[in-house]
Amino acid sequence: MILLDLDDTLLDHTAASAEAAQWFGERHAQRIPAFDPTEFAEHWNQTLEAAYSRFLRGEISFQEQRRLRIRSIFAAPDMEAAHADALFNDYLERYEAAWRLFPDVLPFLDAHRHRGLAIISDGDQDQQRRKLERTGIAGSFQAVVTADLAGCCKPDARIFQRACELLNIRTNAAAYIGDHPDKDALGACRAGMRGMWLNRRGKPARDGLEMLTSLGQFHLVAGDRRKNVAEPAQNSQADMQEDAVSPVTQAIDAKPAEPGQPIEPILIQEKERDLRRVVW
């Protein structure tokens, strides 16, 4: 089975956020202290990271981290919640309109859907499902496991393990692909998965970490599971074809450990409801 991150792995969150932030900043420039159009998108991103880390630590709700970001941008710590919500929704509408999949995503999903696919994300459950629906790929995934659903976030091994429990598979029967070398690839490896770093931005390779520069380079072949497997980018359909069946392929194609057959979608939904009862 193959599990994937969503933001900046399948969907270009960075581009969508930058586009929406720039539009938002210029729209409200007169009210934003020391507004600089050349630096605002980066300022927005820094504010996002600071507030979102508090959400992931369980200190504030998903909605409150949005309000915190707006209050910080406008230097208005006492801004009323309703006003902050209205301003954020202004940004959100533009952000959602800019959601786009990377070009290699649809060929990858078509080539590997038969193996079983699922999402593990630090995003909010409702928003991540909306991204999948709006981009037309929701039907490709058996489950969507998010930090608010699992009660923990990457790189905590528990979020990977809980996803496998939900899907009724062993961790060593799953591959995980994500854009962050530590939170995604190393986190998955430490949880017992085959963790792979999808390095779309051309960052330096990391020793001992399996790396792809496009989803088209994903091959289930025997050999060193931790080596760097980056190759010259090839996005042709040929890249999506399987190699000869190998032990790694057999492990990832393996049937769920118990009771021996894939669980039905309705049972996955019931297990998701059980996970929602976990408190931080």
C-alpha positions in Angstrom: 0.0 0.0 0.0 1.2 3.6 -0.7 0.5 6.4 1.7 1.1 10.0 0.7 1.4 13.5 2.2 -1.0 16.1 0.5 0.4 19.6 0.7 3.4 20.2 -1.6 3.4 16.5 -2.4 0.2 16.2 -4.5 -1.2 19.7 -4.3 1.0 22.8 -4.8 0.2 24.5 -1.5 3.2 26.8 -1.6 2.2 28.4 -4.9 -1.5 28.6 -4.0 -0.7 30.2 -0.6 1.8 32.7 -2.1 -0.7 33.7 -4.9 -3.5 34.2 -2.4 -1.3 36.0 0.2 0.0 38.5 -2.4 -3.5 39.2 -3.6 -4.7 39.6 0.0 -1.8 41.9 1.0 -2.3 44.2 -2.0 -6.1 44.3 -1.4 -5.7 45.3 2.3 -2.3 47.2 2.0 -3.6 50.4 3.5 -4.5 48.6 6.8 -1.4 46.4 7.1 1.4 48.1 9.0 4.6 48.6 7.0 3.2 46.6 4.1 5.9 45.7 1.6 4.7 43.9 -1.6 8.0 42.3 -2.2 8.1 40.7 1.3 4.5 40.2 2.2 4.1 36.6 1.0 7.1 35.5 3.0 5.7 37.4 6.1 2.4 35.7 5.6 4.1 32.3 5.5 6.1 32.9 8.6 2.9 33.9 10.4 1.2 30.8 9.2 4.1 28.5 10.4 4.1 30.2 13.9 0.3 29.9 14.4 0.0 26.5 12.8 2.7 25.0 15.1 0.5 26.0 18.0 -2.5 24.2 16.4 -0.4 21.1 15.9 0.7 21.2 19.6 -2.9 21.3 20.6 -2.7 24.8 22.1 -5.4 26.4 19.9 -8.1 25.2 17.5 -7.8 25.2 13.8 -10.1 28.2 13.5 -8.2 30.1 16.2 -4.9 29.7 14.4 -6.5 31.4 11.5 -7.6 34.3 13.7 -4.2 34.5 15.2 -2.6 34.9 11.8 -4.9 37.7 10.8 -4.4 39.5 14.1 -0.7 39.2 13.7 -0.7 40.5 10.1 -2.8 43.5 11.0 -1.0 44.0 14.3 -4.4 44.0 16.0 -4.3 41.5 18.9 -7.7 42.6 20.1 -9.5 42.2 16.8 -12.9 40.6 17.3 -13.2 37.0 16.1 -16.0 37.7 13.6 -13.9 40.4 12.0 -10.8 38.2 11.8 -12.9 35.4 10.4 -14.3 37.7 7.6 -10.8 38.8 6.7 -9.4 35.3 6.6 -12.3 34.1 4.5 -11.3 36.8 2.0 -7.9 35.1 1.7 -9.3 31.6 1.9 -11.5 32.1 -1.2 -8.5 33.1 -3.3 -6.4 30.3 -1.8 -9.0 27.6 -2.7 -9.3 29.0 -6.2 -5.6 28.5 -6.7 -5.5 24.8 -5.7 -3.7 22.8 -8.4 -2.2 19.3 -8.5 1.4 18.8 -9.7 1.5 17.5 -13.3 2.8 14.1 -12.2 0.0 13.3 -9.8 -2.8 12.0 -12.0 -0.5 9.6 -13.9 0.9 8.3 -10.6 -2.6 7.8 -9.1 -3.7 6.0 -12.2 -0.6 3.7 -12.2 -0.8 2.8 -8.5 -4.4 3.0 -7.5 -4.6 -0.8 -7.6 -2.1 -1.1 -4.7 -4.3 0.9 -2.4 -3.7 4.6 -1.6 -4.2 6.8 1.5 -3.3 10.2 2.8 -1.4 11.1 6.0 -1.4 14.9 6.6 -0.8 17.4 9.3 -3.7 19.5 7.8 -7.2 19.8 9.1 -9.5 16.9 8.2 -12.3 18.9 6.7 -10.0 21.2 4.7 -7.8 18.3 3.4 -10.9 16.4 2.2 -12.1 19.5 0.5 -8.8 19.8 -1.4 -9.1 16.2 -2.6 -12.7 16.8 -3.7 -12.0 20.1 -5.4 -9.1 18.7 -7.4 -11.1 15.6 -8.3 -8.9 12.9 -6.7 -10.9 12.1 -3.5 -12.1 8.8 -4.9 -8.5 7.5 -5.2 -7.9 7.2 -1.5 -9.2 4.6 1.0 -8.6 6.9 4.0 -7.5 10.4 5.0 -5.7 10.5 8.3 -4.9 14.0 9.7 -3.4 15.4 12.8 -6.7 16.4 14.3 -8.1 13.0 13.6 -5.1 11.0 15.0 -4.3 13.2 18.0 -0.7 13.6 17.0 1.3 15.0 14.1 4.3 14.1 12.0 7.0 13.1 12.6 5.5 11.3 15.6 5.5 7.6 14.7 1.9 7.3 16.1 0.3 9.1 13.2 1.8 6.6 10.7 1.0 3.7 12.9 -2.6 4.8 13.4 -3.0 5.1 9.7 -1.9 1.6 9.3 -4.2 0.4 12.0 -7.1 2.2 10.3 -6.2 0.4 7.0 -5.5 -2.9 8.7 -2.0 -3.3 7.4 1.5 -3.6 9.0 3.7 -0.6 8.8 6.4 -2.7 6.9 3.8 -3.4 4.2 3.5 0.3 3.3 5.5 3.0 1.5 5.1 6.7 2.4 6.0 9.6 0.2 6.1 13.2 1.3 7.9 16.5 0.6 9.6 17.0 4.0 12.8 15.0 4.6 12.4 14.9 8.4 8.7 15.0 9.1 7.7 12.8 6.2 10.5 10.5 5.1 12.4 10.0 8.3 9.2 10.0 10.4 7.8 7.2 8.2 11.0 5.2 8.3 11.1 5.4 12.1 7.6 4.1 12.2 8.6 1.1 10.2 7.5 2.2 6.7 9.5 2.6 3.6 9.8 6.4 3.8 10.6 8.5 0.7 11.4 12.2 0.4 9.8 13.8 -2.7 12.3 16.6 -3.3 10.4 18.8 -5.8 12.5 21.9 -5.0 16.0 20.7 -5.9 17.4 20.7 -2.4 20.6 18.8 -1.7 20.3 15.0 -1.2 20.4 13.6 2.3 22.7 10.6 3.0 20.7 7.5 3.9 17.4 8.9 2.8 15.6 7.6 -0.2 14.8 10.5 -2.5 12.6 11.1 -5.5 12.5 14.3 -7.6 9.1 13.4 -9.1 6.4 10.9 -8.5 7.3 9.4 -11.9 10.5 8.0 -10.3 8.6 5.8 -7.8 9.6 2.2 -8.5 8.9 -0.8 -6.3 12.2 -2.7 -6.8 14.5 -4.8 -4.6 17.6 -3.4 -3.1 18.7 -0.9 -0.5 15.5 0.8 0.8 17.5 3.7 2.2 19.6 4.6 -0.8 19.2 7.8 -2.8 17.2 6.8 -5.8 17.0 10.2 -7.5 17.4 10.0 -11.3 17.2 12.5 -14.1 13.5 13.6 -14.1 11.4 11.5 -16.5 7.7 12.3 -16.5 6.7 10.0 -19.3 4.2 7.3 -18.9 7.0 4.7 -19.1 8.2 5.9 -15.7 5.0 4.8 -14.2 5.3 1.2 -15.3 6.3 -1.5 -12.7 9.6 -3.3 -12.7 9.8 -7.0 -12.1 8.1 -8.2 -8.9 10.5 -7.9 -6.0 10.4 -8.6 -2.2 9.7 -4.9 -1.6 6.9 -5.0 -4.2 5.4 -8.1 -2.6 5.5 -6.4 0.8 3.7 -3.3 -0.3 1.2 -5.3 -2.3 0.6 -7.6 0.6 -2.9 -8.1 1.9 -3.8 -6.6 5.3 -2.4 -8.6 8.2 -5.8 -9.3 9.9 -8.2 -10.8 9.0 -6.6 -11.3 5.6 -8.8 -9.1 3.3 -9.0 -5.4 2.8 -11.5 -3.8 5.1 -14.6 -2.2 3.6 -14.8 1.6 3.3 -17.7 1.7 5.8 -15.4 0.1 8.4 -12.7 2.6 7.7 -15.3 5.4 8.3 -16.2 3.7 11.6 -12.5 3.5 12.6 -12.1 7.2 11.7 -14.9 8.1 14.0 -13.1 6.1 16.8 -9.9 8.0 16.1 -11.8 11.3 16.4 -12.4 10.5 20.1 -8.7 10.8 20.8 -7.9 14.0 22.8 -4.6 15.9 22.7 
